Amino acid sequence: MYFLDNTFCVDARVNLALEEVLFDCEFDEDLLMFWQNENAVIIGKNQFTYDEINFDTVKKDEVQVVRRNSGGGAVYHDLGNLNFSYITTNGNFDFYDPVITALKSLGAPAQKSGRNDLILEGKKFSGTAVYQKKGKILYHGTILFDSDLSKMPRYLNVSGTKLSKRHIASVSSRVTNIKDYLPGLSMSEFKAVLLNSFKDGRPVKKIFPEKFLSKAKPLVKEKYESEAWNFGRRPKGYKKIKFVSKAGEIFAFFKKEKDRILDIRFYGDFFSESEVGDFEVLCKNKTIEELYHYGKTAKKYFIGLSTKDYLKLIKKIEGN
């Protein structure tokens, strides 16, 4: 297994570009990277940024806002948060297990919860996401080690739907730090235990960042510093509906004439196996009746969306 301990950069734009470069490189073994960002909000691939952040506060505090390549929800990063990226061709790799195993070995009873969270005694300390392309898979996630949890509600808009589903009053009350359970543990000690868990007895080959950073720099300029990539634009003059299911929150913006969808855009914290834009193109200029027949196709664009829920989604669009 290759390993890169990224202690040289805390800029979210550079780190996400570096992650993308590593993903696109050819390695003959799996690769793990640890990294940290300083004061950043990371937006899921399919989200509409302005709905996810407290824009004025983010701007005032000069917090970076950067979109990643994977789906899921928005997260806040600071130096008390450890990120991991695991790149592999093994579709059966259980990327939750190394984190759970590492913490259990330290005496913290971590477990998986829901579609992409890890929890300690009912409180979330890690969120994870997956990105796939051409047979390669990127598993990445956050680990709240000693983060300033008060900053999350300051910068993030977490929907009332998500909180009410969990019967939780605030963002702060549903998350926790590992340090709360293991107060004597340092970040470097935790990283060593986590690395040992990921390698699972395999030899580790350390790699160095120089040549990868040189490839990442143009990507930072072209993509990760781009307002178009990080923020996008809200469709004007479109109707909007919100639909919640096991696949996550789905927002559909659409223009409709009688029973025909002239145009449609999907946003949300859902995960996708394929680019949701391809499904938008498929739905364009189709009748509602035609859309009802796309339930099987929709599953690769909205992972976890049942046929029953897909039909409910289309019916909600039909009724608006």
C-alpha positions as CSV (number, residue, x, y, z in Angstrom):
1,M,0.0,0.0,0.0
2,Y,1.3,3.5,-0.9
3,F,1.0,6.2,1.8
4,L,1.2,10.0,1.7
5,D,1.1,11.8,5.0
6,N,0.1,15.3,3.8
7,T,1.5,17.6,6.5
8,F,2.8,20.2,4.1
9,C,-0.5,21.9,3.0
10,V,-3.7,23.0,4.8
11,D,-5.3,24.7,1.8
12,A,-8.5,22.9,0.8
13,R,-8.3,23.9,-2.8
14,V,-4.8,22.4,-3.2
15,N,-5.6,19.3,-1.2
16,L,-8.7,18.5,-3.2
17,A,-6.7,19.0,-6.4
18,L,-3.9,16.8,-5.1
19,E,-6.5,14.1,-4.2
20,E,-7.9,14.3,-7.8
21,V,-4.4,14.0,-9.3
22,L,-3.6,11.0,-7.2
23,F,-6.8,9.4,-8.2
24,D,-6.0,9.9,-11.9
25,C,-2.5,8.5,-11.6
26,E,-1.8,4.9,-12.2
27,F,-0.6,3.0,-9.1
28,D,0.0,-0.8,-8.9
29,E,-1.3,-0.9,-5.3
30,D,-3.9,0.9,-3.1
31,L,-3.0,4.4,-1.9
32,L,-3.9,6.1,1.4
33,M,-3.5,9.8,2.1
34,F,-4.0,11.7,5.4
35,W,-4.6,15.4,5.1
36,Q,-6.0,18.4,7.0
37,N,-7.6,21.7,5.9
38,E,-7.7,25.1,7.7
39,N,-11.2,26.7,8.1
40,A,-13.0,25.4,5.0
41,V,-16.5,24.3,4.0
42,I,-16.4,21.3,1.6
43,I,-19.5,21.0,-0.6
44,G,-20.9,17.8,-2.0
45,K,-20.7,17.4,-5.8
46,N,-24.5,17.5,-6.3
47,Q,-25.3,20.3,-3.8
48,F,-26.4,23.9,-4.5
49,T,-23.8,25.8,-2.4
50,Y,-25.9,28.8,-1.4
51,D,-28.4,26.6,0.2
52,E,-25.8,24.8,2.3
53,I,-23.8,27.7,3.8
54,N,-24.4,30.8,5.8
55,F,-22.9,32.9,3.1
56,D,-22.4,36.2,4.9
57,T,-20.7,34.6,7.9
58,V,-18.5,32.4,5.7
59,K,-17.4,35.5,3.7
60,K,-16.9,37.6,6.8
61,D,-14.7,35.0,8.4
62,E,-12.8,34.3,5.1
63,V,-13.7,30.6,5.2
64,Q,-12.8,28.7,2.0
65,V,-15.7,27.1,0.2
66,V,-14.7,24.3,-2.1
67,R,-16.7,21.6,-3.9
68,R,-15.4,18.0,-4.0
69,N,-15.9,15.3,-6.6
70,S,-18.1,13.0,-4.5
71,G,-21.7,13.3,-3.4
72,G,-23.1,13.6,0.1
73,G,-23.5,16.7,2.3
74,A,-21.5,19.8,3.2
75,V,-18.9,19.5,6.0
76,Y,-16.8,22.0,8.0
77,H,-13.0,21.4,8.2
78,D,-10.5,22.8,10.6
79,L,-7.1,21.6,11.8
80,G,-8.8,19.5,14.5
81,N,-10.3,17.4,11.7
82,L,-8.4,14.6,10.0
83,N,-9.3,13.6,6.4
84,F,-8.4,10.3,4.8
85,S,-8.5,9.4,1.1
86,Y,-8.2,5.7,0.1
87,I,-7.8,4.9,-3.6
88,T,-8.3,1.4,-4.8
89,T,-9.8,-0.8,-7.6
90,N,-11.3,-3.1,-4.9
91,G,-15.0,-2.5,-4.9
92,N,-15.5,-4.8,-1.9
93,F,-13.1,-2.9,0.3
94,D,-14.9,-2.0,3.6
95,F,-13.4,1.5,4.2
96,Y,-15.4,1.9,7.5
97,D,-13.7,-1.1,9.1
98,P,-10.1,0.4,9.5
99,V,-11.5,3.5,11.3
100,I,-13.7,1.4,13.5
101,T,-11.0,-1.1,14.2
102,A,-8.4,1.6,15.1
103,L,-10.8,3.3,17.6
104,K,-11.9,0.0,19.2
105,S,-8.2,-0.9,19.7
106,L,-7.9,2.4,21.6
107,G,-11.0,1.8,23.7
108,A,-13.6,3.9,21.8
109,P,-16.7,2.0,20.7
110,A,-17.1,3.3,17.2
111,Q,-19.8,1.9,14.9
112,K,-21.4,2.6,11.5
113,S,-24.7,4.5,11.3
114,G,-27.0,5.3,8.5
115,R,-25.8,5.5,4.9
116,N,-22.4,7.1,5.5
117,D,-21.7,8.1,9.1
118,L,-19.5,6.7,11.9
119,I,-20.7,7.3,15.5
120,L,-19.5,7.1,19.1
121,E,-22.3,6.5,21.6
122,G,-24.9,7.9,19.2
123,K,-22.9,11.0,18.1
124,K,-21.3,11.4,14.7
125,F,-17.6,11.8,14.4
126,S,-17.0,10.9,10.8
127,G,-18.8,11.3,7.5
128,T,-17.7,9.4,4.4
129,A,-18.3,9.5,0.6
130,V,-17.4,7.6,-2.5
131,Y,-16.3,8.6,-6.0
132,Q,-15.9,6.1,-8.9
133,K,-14.5,6.5,-12.4
134,K,-13.2,3.9,-14.9
135,G,-13.0,1.1,-12.5
136,K,-11.2,3.1,-9.8
137,I,-12.8,4.0,-6.5
138,L,-12.0,6.9,-4.1
139,Y,-13.2,6.4,-0.5
140,H,-12.7,9.5,1.6
141,G,-14.0,10.9,4.8
142,T,-13.6,13.2,7.8
143,I,-12.7,12.3,11.3
144,L,-13.5,14.8,14.0
145,F,-10.5,14.5,16.3
146,D,-10.4,17.8,18.1
147,S,-12.4,20.2,16.0
148,D,-14.1,23.4,17.0
149,L,-17.7,22.1,16.9
150,S,-19.2,25.5,17.6
151,K,-18.2,26.6,14.1
152,M,-20.4,24.1,12.3
153,P,-23.8,25.8,12.9
154,R,-22.0,29.1,12.3
155,Y,-21.1,28.2,8.7
156,L,-23.4,25.3,7.7
157,N,-27.2,25.3,7.1
158,V,-28.3,21.9,8.2
159,S,-31.9,21.3,7.2
160,G,-34.6,21.0,9.9
161,T,-35.7,17.7,8.2
162,K,-32.4,16.0,9.0
163,L,-32.5,17.2,12.6
164,S,-36.1,16.3,13.2
165,K,-35.6,12.8,11.7
166,R,-33.1,12.2,14.4
167,H,-35.1,14.1,17.1
168,I,-32.1,16.4,17.6
169,A,-32.4,20.1,18.4
170,S,-29.1,21.4,16.9
171,V,-26.0,20.4,14.9
172,S,-23.7,20.7,17.9
173,S,-25.7,18.1,19.9
174,R,-25.3,15.4,17.2
175,V,-21.5,15.5,16.7
176,T,-18.5,14.7,18.9
177,N,-14.7,14.7,18.9
178,I,-12.6,11.6,19.4
179,K,-10.6,13.6,22.0
180,D,-13.8,13.6,24.2
181,Y,-13.4,9.8,24.5
182,L,-9.6,9.5,24.4
183,P,-8.3,12.7,26.1
184,G,-4.7,11.6,26.4
185,L,-4.3,10.8,22.7
186,S,-2.4,13.1,20.3
187,M,-3.2,13.5,16.6
188,S,0.1,12.0,15.6
189,E,-0.5,8.9,17.8
190,F,-4.0,8.5,16.4
191,K,-2.7,8.7,12.8
192,A,-0.1,6.0,13.5
193,V,-2.8,3.7,14.9
194,L,-5.1,4.5,11.9
195,L,-2.4,3.9,9.4
196,N,-1.6,0.5,11.0
197,S,-5.3,-0.4,10.7
198,F,-5.5,0.6,7.1
199,K,-2.4,-1.3,6.0
200,D,-3.7,-4.5,7.7
201,G,-0.3,-6.2,7.7
202,R,0.7,-5.0,4.2
203,P,4.1,-3.2,3.7
204,V,3.8,0.5,3.3
205,K,5.6,2.5,0.6
206,K,5.8,6.2,1.4
207,I,5.4,8.6,-1.5
208,F,6.4,12.2,-1.7
209,P,4.3,15.1,-2.9
210,E,6.6,17.1,-5.2
211,K,5.7,15.7,-8.7
212,F,2.0,15.4,-7.7
213,L,1.8,19.0,-6.5
214,S,3.2,20.3,-9.8
215,K,0.3,18.5,-11.6
216,A,-2.2,19.8,-9.0
217,K,-1.3,23.5,-9.4
218,P,-3.0,24.0,-12.8
219,L,-6.1,22.1,-11.5
220,V,-6.3,24.5,-8.6
221,K,-6.5,27.4,-10.9
222,E,-8.8,25.8,-13.5
223,K,-11.3,24.1,-11.1
224,Y,-10.9,24.5,-7.4
225,E,-10.5,28.3,-7.3
226,S,-13.4,28.6,-9.8
227,E,-16.6,30.2,-8.7
228,A,-18.5,28.3,-11.3
229,W,-17.3,24.9,-9.8
230,N,-17.6,25.9,-6.2
231,F,-20.9,27.8,-6.2
232,G,-22.7,27.2,-9.5
233,R,-25.8,29.2,-10.3
234,R,-29.4,28.7,-9.2
235,P,-31.7,28.1,-12.2
236,K,-33.9,31.2,-12.7
237,G,-37.6,30.9,-13.4
238,Y,-37.8,27.2,-12.5
239,K,-40.2,25.5,-10.1
240,K,-38.7,23.7,-7.2
241,I,-39.6,20.7,-5.1
242,K,-37.9,18.9,-2.2
243,F,-38.0,15.2,-1.8
244,V,-36.5,13.2,1.1
245,S,-35.8,9.5,1.0
246,K,-33.2,6.9,2.1
247,A,-31.1,8.3,-0.8
248,G,-30.9,11.7,0.9
249,E,-32.4,15.0,0.1
250,I,-33.2,15.6,-3.6
251,F,-34.1,19.1,-4.9
252,A,-35.6,19.2,-8.4
253,F,-35.7,22.5,-10.3
254,F,-37.7,22.2,-13.4
255,K,-39.6,24.0,-16.2
256,K,-42.8,22.3,-17.3
257,E,-45.3,22.9,-20.0
258,K,-48.6,21.0,-19.5
259,D,-47.3,17.4,-19.0
260,R,-43.9,17.9,-20.6
261,I,-40.6,18.6,-18.7
262,L,-38.7,21.2,-20.8
263,D,-35.7,21.2,-18.5
264,I,-34.8,19.9,-15.1
265,R,-31.8,20.1,-12.6
266,F,-31.2,17.9,-9.6
267,Y,-29.4,19.1,-6.4
268,G,-28.9,17.5,-3.0
269,D,-26.8,15.4,-0.7
270,F,-27.4,12.2,-2.6
271,F,-24.7,9.9,-3.9
272,S,-24.3,8.9,-7.5
273,E,-22.6,6.2,-9.5
274,S,-22.9,8.3,-12.6
275,E,-23.0,12.0,-13.4
276,V,-26.4,13.3,-12.5
277,G,-26.2,15.7,-15.5
278,D,-26.6,12.7,-17.8
279,F,-29.9,11.9,-16.1
280,E,-31.0,15.6,-16.5
281,V,-30.3,15.4,-20.2
282,L,-32.3,12.1,-20.4
283,C,-35.3,13.7,-18.7
284,K,-35.2,16.9,-20.8
285,N,-38.2,17.3,-23.2
286,K,-39.9,14.2,-21.9
287,T,-43.5,13.8,-20.8
288,I,-44.2,13.0,-17.2
289,E,-45.5,9.6,-18.4
290,E,-42.1,8.9,-19.9
291,L,-40.3,9.8,-16.7
292,Y,-42.4,7.3,-14.7
293,H,-40.6,4.5,-16.7
294,Y,-37.0,5.7,-15.7
295,G,-37.1,4.2,-12.2
296,K,-34.5,1.5,-12.9
297,T,-32.2,4.0,-14.7
298,A,-32.5,6.5,-11.9
299,K,-30.9,4.2,-9.3
300,K,-27.4,4.7,-10.6
301,Y,-27.8,8.5,-10.3
302,F,-29.5,8.4,-6.9
303,I,-27.9,5.6,-4.9
304,G,-30.4,4.1,-2.5
305,L,-33.5,5.5,-4.2
306,S,-36.2,2.7,-4.4
307,T,-38.5,2.4,-7.4
308,K,-41.4,3.3,-5.1
309,D,-39.7,6.5,-3.9
310,Y,-38.7,7.4,-7.5
311,L,-42.4,7.2,-8.5
312,K,-43.3,9.5,-5.6
313,L,-40.6,12.0,-6.7
314,I,-42.0,12.1,-10.2
315,K,-45.6,12.4,-8.9
316,K,-44.5,15.4,-6.8
317,I,-43.0,17.0,-9.9
318,E,-46.2,16.3,-11.8
319,G,-48.3,18.0,-9.1
320,N,-46.4,21.3,-9.3
